[in-house]
Amino acid sequence: MIHRARILAYSGTLIALIAAGSWISIPLPPVPLTLQTLFVLLSGIVMKRYAVIPVGLYVLFGAAGLPVFHNGMAGLGVLLGPTGGFLLGFIPAALIVGLAYERPTAACRVAGLIAATGVIYLSGVAWLAWSASLSIVQAVLLGVAPFAVGEVVKVTAAYTIGKRVA
């Protein structure tokens, strides 16, 4: 079991890393490619089921006005905009990875990373389609297709890093 002090220390560090990852971005409309998802996945690897704490706080801090979202954006407007579903999808994604990393098998861990990424994109596409009045196909073409290769790289990187830290 993770002790409270460790949860606090890891949470602060991971919130900072997710926020820093939001600044490392390639601006693609309507959703930028960032390293946030890599750090969300790593949160689950490091903190297991407790990863919902830093990821949830990250989203809460951004909604409350701290400039932690991509390119220093903040506020409820970001969550209500086209990227909001992706950001909210971070929370269940962190839990999925965390639960998968409580299992010792590589197959379960890889499946967790892939499922978590899928949840982020499922949530993101649904919200993008609704908020921007797009069809699901249009939302997938805008919100998933340009990022697929990058997500494969991030999942691979997270798994590789996870072998060293988990």
N, C-alpha and C positions, 0 to 999 in steps of 0.2 A: 504494500500500500504506500502511496505517495504521502509524505507528511505535509502539513499545512505550509511550512516555510518553503519547502521545495515547490509546492503548487504556486505559491506567490512569486517566487523567483523565476520559475519557468514561465508563468503567465506574463509577467512584465517583459521578459526577454522576447517571448513569442509575439506579443502585441507589437513590440518595437520592430521585430523582423517583418511581420505582415505589413505594417505601415511603411517600412523602408522598401519592401517589395512593391508597394503600390507606386512608388516613384520611379521604379525601373520599368518603363513601359514603352511600348510601340503604339503610337496613337492610330488605331484603326477605328473608323466609324462603324456602328455607334458604340462599340465596346472596345476599349483598349486592351492590348495584350500586356499583362503584367506578371510579376513573380509572386503576387499575393497567393495564388493557388498553391505554389510550391511550399510556401511557409504554412499554409493551412494544412496541407498534407503532412508536413514535418511536425506540426503541432500534435496531430494524432499519433504519430510515431513516437514522439518523446513523452507525451503526457497520457497516452492511452485514452480511456473514456473521459478523463478530466480535461481533455482538449477543448471541450465545449466552453470551458471557462474563459481562456484567453480569446478564443474566436468570437464568442458571444460578446465579450467586453469590447473587442475591437469594433464590432458592428455598432454596439451601443454608444461607444465613444464617438464614432463618426456621425451617428444620427444626432447626438447631442451637440455637435458643432465643432469637435476637434478635427483638425485637417489631416485625417489619416487615410482617406480614400484616395484613389488614383489622382496624381498630380495635385495633392493638397486640397482636394475637394472635401466638403463636409455638409452635414445637415440632412434633414428628412427628404429634401428635394432630390438628393442623390439616390436615396432608397426608393423614391417614387418615380425616378427616371428610368431610362432603359437598362441601366446596369444594376438596379436594385435587386432583381431576382437572383443574379449571380452572387451578390454580396450576402443576401440572406441564405442562399444555398451553402455558404461556407460553414454554417453552424451544424446542420446535420451531416455534412461531409466530414467534419472533424470527428464527430462521434463515430461515424462508420469506420474511418481509418483507425481510430482509437480502439474500438472493439475488435477489429481485425488484428491489430497488433498485440492484443492480449492472447492471441492464439500463436502457437509456436511454428506453424507450418508456413512455408514460403507461398504456397498456393493461396492460402487464406489471406495472407497479407497483400499479395498482388491483386487478388480479387477485391479486397477492401479499397485499395488505392484506385482501381478502375471504377468501382461502384461509387466511390465518393466523388470522383471527377464527373461521372454520369449524373449524380444528383445535383451538382453545381450547374451543369449545363441544362438539365431538365428544368430546374427552377428558373434559371436564367432565360431560357427560350420561352417558357410559358409567360413570364412577366414581360419580356421584350415584345412578344406578340400582342399581349393585351395593352401594354402601355403605349406602344407605337402604332397600334391598329394595323398590325401585319398578320399575314397568314402564318401558320406554323412553318410552312416551307420557307417563306421569306425570312422568318426569324432564325431558322436553322442555317440558312445560307449566309445571313449576316452575323449571327451570334455564335456559330459553332464551326462552320467550314473553314474560316480563315485561321482558326486557332488549333485545329486538330493535331497538326504536327508538333506544335509547341507543347500541347498537353501531353503527348506521348513522351516528349523529352523531359518534361517536368515530373511525370509519373516515374520514369526510369531513374531520374536523378534522385527523387525522394526514396525510391526503393534502395538504390545504391548507398545513399547516405544512411538510410535506416539500418542497413546491415552493420554499419559501424557504431551506431548510437543506441540501437534498441536492444 
